[in-house]
Amino acid sequence: MATERLDFPTEAVRASDAEREQAVTALREHTAAGRLTVDELAQRLQAAFAARTRKDLHDLFGDLPLRIGPDRAHRDHVKARAHRAHVRAYLLFCVAMVALWAVTGLGYFWPIWPIMGWGIGVASHTAAYWPRRARGIGAGTGRQRPGLRPPALG
């Protein structure tokens, strides 16, 4: 028996309770960000709980941005600045340790130990930062394992 594929728009699909709850959470976050007043929130919450289809839920967000919170470009910029500051502080520390060693008589090269200790932290920070920047993979891409992502609204 051949099965036939049904073609219908996803907007006509009935909304689930989980999708309604997700919409309610997003509306509350938009209110917390100052995009909706408390009265607008109350109206949209009522409409969200009464929504029958995904289109009804989508219509609640027509005048709101898709993302809540700082965008990825801003977060990546902040992370890049933090990484550069970490590397600069480390290099300044290395120069200071070598200078202190030179001033104290050029004996046993003891600065190797604090330089290596902090160097492990800098190498770890760099390893965590560069792969995402170069290939766009890792935690900064928004990818999640299947099953952990909340259901999409549309």
Long-range contacts (C-beta under 8 A, 24 or more apart in sequence): 10-54, 10-154, 11-53, 11-54, 11-55, 11-58, 11-154, 12-53, 12-55, 13-53, 13-54, 14-52, 14-53, 14-54, 15-51, 15-52, 15-53, 15-54, 15-56, 15-57, 16-151, 18-150, 18-151, 19-54, 19-57, 19-151, 19-153, 20-48, 20-49, 20-51, 20-57, 22-150, 22-151, 22-153, 23-48, 23-51, 23-57, 23-60, 23-61, 23-153, 24-48, 24-49, 26-61, 26-68, 27-60, 29-68, 29-69, 30-64, 30-68, 33-68, 33-69, 35-64, 35-65, 36-64, 54-153, 54-154, 55-154, 57-153, 57-154, 58-153, 58-154, 61-153, 72-140, 72-142, 75-140, 76-133, 76-140, 79-129, 79-140, 80-129, 80-133, 83-125, 83-126, 83-129, 86-121, 86-122, 86-125, 87-122, 87-126, 90-118, 90-119, 90-122, 93-118
